[in-house]
């Protein structure tokens, strides 16, 4: 179990004391895509493959398309898209 880090109390400009809070550790490792990696949006994949948004999301969830989630949005690897569109699996 990871312990929480304490942030000591501090005085704000008005002179009031801010109480001590606990800050949880960051969730998971920070990952960066490889240099030069190209990603497509779901809308771009929908347009290029003539598929609906739910169909593209289903391809992502079935791992037929490699994708990462950035906030609430999916980004699909262009290399993965090319493999699927070209029929190379």
C-alpha angles and dihedrals in degrees: 000000000000117000121228120249116238120226110204120237116264137192116251122214092270089059095248117135116243111218122243114268133191119233117204118226119262115278110251130326123315106247127195126194117245115272111275094019113151123210133191129208122239089251091055092050091047091053096045095046097035091235133137121253093251089052092053091047088051090053089052094048092047087051094238086123120043110227143159128212117235106191104309095337131089122226116197122210109247089217090055091047091050091051092050095043091046093048094240106139 
